[in-house]
């Protein structure tokens, strides 16, 4: 049985959460009239939709670069909504944590399975 990547799972969770944040930031930008209404909705909903769709791209390494680009978009949105500097920094921290923790878990799982495989092989040789 092939196990799923913890890195991919955690990154997907963060991106899913960020899609809600992007949508609510769009509502705030709309309410504060920071730009033309159509522009606010077009950009905001596009970013939210990209954050929903990006987890499907995480099976390839370049999908993580798309995730990094979305983190940059969140941080840059702080120029129009100052609170997004703070929220974007927190969410980027969560993104970094997801990548680091997920990679660590995946590496530990791989090592554990290798050790289990070696134990099984040595038992087979002993009892074989």
C-alpha positions, 0 to 999 in steps of 0.5 A, spaced: 500 500 500 502 506 497 502 512 503 500 519 501 505 524 502 504 528 509 507 534 506 502 534 500 497 533 505 499 539 510 500 544 504 493 542 502 490 544 508 494 550 509 492 552 502 484 550 503 484 555 509 488 560 505 482 560 500 477 562 505 482 568 508 482 570 500 475 570 500 474 574 506 479 579 504 476 580 498 469 582 502 473 587 506 477 590 500 470 590 497 467 594 503 472 598 503 472 600 496 480 599 495 479 599 488 474 598 482 469 593 484 470 589 478 477 589 479 477 587 487 472 581 485 476 578 479 482 578 483 480 576 489 476 570 487 481 568 482 486 568 488 481 564 492 480 559 486 487 558 485 488 556 492 482 551 492 485 548 485 493 548 487 493 542 492 491 538 485 498 540 483 502 538 489 503 531 486 509 535 482 514 539 485 513 545 481 506 545 484 509 547 491 512 553 487 505 555 485 504 555 492 509 559 494 507 564 489 500 564 492 504 566 499 507 572 495 500 574 493 497 574 500 503 578 503 503 583 497 495 584 498 497 588 504 499 594 500 491 595 499 489 591 506 494 593 511 492 587 516 494 582 510 501 584 512 500 580 518 495 575 516 499 573 510 505 573 515 502 568 519 499 564 513 506 564 510 509 561 517 503 556 516 505 554 509 513 553 511 511 549 517 507 545 513 512 544 508 518 542 513 513 538 518 511 534 512 518 533 509 520 531 516 514 526 517 515 523 510 523 522 511 521 518 518 516 514 515 521 512 509 526 510 514 521 506 518 519 502 513 526 501 510 527 498 517 521 494 517 523 491 511 530 489 513 527 486 519 522 482 515 528 480 511 533 478 516 527 474 520 526 470 513 533 468 513 533 466 520 527 462 519 527 460 512 
